[in-house]
Structures are given as C-alpha cells and as structure tokens.
Amino acid sequence: MTTVDKTLQTQRAIQKRQDQADAGQAKQGKKEEESGAMQAGARKQPETLPAQHLQKPGREADLELAPRFLAPDYRGSGKLQDFVALITGADSGIGRAVAVLFAREGADVAVAYHSSTEDAEETRRCIEAEGRQCLLLQGDVKDSRWCEGAVDQVMERFGKIDVLVNNAAFQEHASSLEDLDDERIMETLDTNIGGYLRMARAVLPHLKAGGSIINTGSTTGLRGSAKLIDYSATKGAIHALTKSLASNLIERGIRVNAVAPGPVWTPLNPADSPADKVAEFGKQTDLKRAAQPEELSPAYVFLAAPVCAGYITGIVLPVTGSVGAI
C-alpha cells in the first residue's frame, strides 16, 4: 500500500467516525432567511450553496455547484512572465484558481496533488489553455522523500523554481477536544504544518533572490474556531511560520507571505461538514456568503509578483469577507 493510499484510508476513517457522530445528533430545522449578501466584485457570485457532503478527499468534479475559478474578468499583464511556480493542493479549490491566474500572468506551473487525479487533469487543461506548461505531481506532503522528489522533478522539467505556494490541507470538524484522538491530531498537524515545512525545506536550495513562498493560512488561525480546534491551531502555526521564515530569509532576498482566506467554496468544506451545515457555509460573514476561489487567487498573484509586492514580506493578508479580520 502506497503512502497516498494509507493517508486516504486514514482520512476516510476519520471522516466516517465523525459522520457517525453527526448522525447521532438531532438536526435542528432552520428557516432560510434572505441572504442580503454583498456583491462587490467583477461579477455576481452565488449566494446559495447546495446541501452536499463529499467523501474525502473531496473532488471538485463531484460538487453540485461548480466552484468559480477561471476569473474571466481578470486580465493578465505578464507580472509572472516565465516564472516557475510549484503549488500544493492545486488540483482543486484555491490552489486550482491560483494555478490558472499564475499561468495567465505568464508562469509555468507544477501542480502537486494527493489523489484527485481527475481534478488535477482539469487543472492542467486550464493551465495549458492559458498557453503555459503544467507538470502534475501526485503524492503526499507528509512524506519528506516525496517532497524532495517532487522538487527534483520540477527542476528537471523547468530548471528553476521562483514561487512555492503551500496550500495542501486536511480538515475535519469535531464537537470537542475530547473527540480528537491522536490519529486525527497527527493527521491534521503533519499535513497542514508539517507539509508546509517539508515543502519549503525542499524548495529553499533552489530559490534565488527575488523568489517567494506564499502560505495559505485561514481566518480560523486569526480568530479560532470552536469546531475546528486542531485545524485552527495549524493555521495559527502557519501564520507564525510565515513571519519567522520571512525574517530568516530576508538576507537571501526571498520573501515569505501568507493569505488568510475566510470561507471559500471548495471541496474542503463539503468533505468535512454535514450537508445541512454546508448549505449555511459563509453566511456568518459580514458579506453573508462564501467566496468563490477566483475571489482569492488575485491576492496570491499580488504577493508572488515582485512588481507588486517587492517590498512586502512576513504579512498575513486576510481575504475573509468580514470587517476586522486581524
């Protein structure tokens, strides 16, 4: 059994136990109110989400409402021309949206993903439609040897790495700390913070002055979350890692920043929460709706592009749909 298969087996076992716990709780009916969601972007975004629950790892292709990631109103201007970017968790969700915009800005992209091959192939198709090259890398960020091998493949294919986007994550809710057994704790910590450390360590020997690392944090790392205790802890750690690594790498001319998303419509949440909770996802924000991935990806372009963020390092940029995120 491969490392990927073992991880998938572990994550599905954790999900099954939590699904059983959820089934034992009484469902509370709630009359749906008019959302009054704020629409301030280039195009109107969905305000109502389907009540859907996915089996882990969660495939974007299985979502009843397809996440919007193409950002058709975004015009590239060569801000990442001939860059090479390595993005983990880029088969779907935020990672896919970032990969597409990086390509639109002129970058070739290595897409690291765990097990959703169909989603990864769609990401590759979209990158190539932007006129750039794509390398697919399937594996597990908990495996140091795989991380090092993935970086070697990128170097062999493209000869350099300019940007690393750490984005892969595992999330599963729980009602209390007592519900978190050691297996679940270690799966969350080793994927979310351990994976970021391993990938950064593997990439650093190849990053030159002007290169950058962008980490995906979370609003839960800023505010906490009662039902995502271990996940929130890893996101807070990612924010601290971002600042610490930024300080460590200043003399090498490498910038390190993070984006802290609020609720975003990706497979991550439907592969965690019960269907009735998914339908309410994002409505607690000030904007009263979840974001679409295409509303997050420009923030990553901004932080990756030296022409935009050459004087920025060690920040956590909140894109949360709410006022007062920090």
ABEGO torsion letter per residue (X at the ends): XBAAAAAAAAAAAAAAAAAAAAAABBBBBBBBBBAGBBBABABBBBABBBBBBBBOAEBAAABABBBBAAGAABBBAGAABGBBBBBBGAABEAAAAAAAAAAAAGBBBBBBBAABAAAAAAAAAAAAAAGBBBBBBBEBAABAAAAAAAAAAAAAAAGBBABBBBABBBBBBBABAAABBAAAAAAAAAAAAAAAAAAAAAAAAABBBGBBBBBBBBAAAAAEBAABAAAAAAAAAAAAAAAAAAAAAAAAGBBBBBBBBBBBBBAAAAAABBAAAAAABGAABAAGBBBBAAAAAAAAAAAABAAAAAABBGBBBBBAGBBGAX
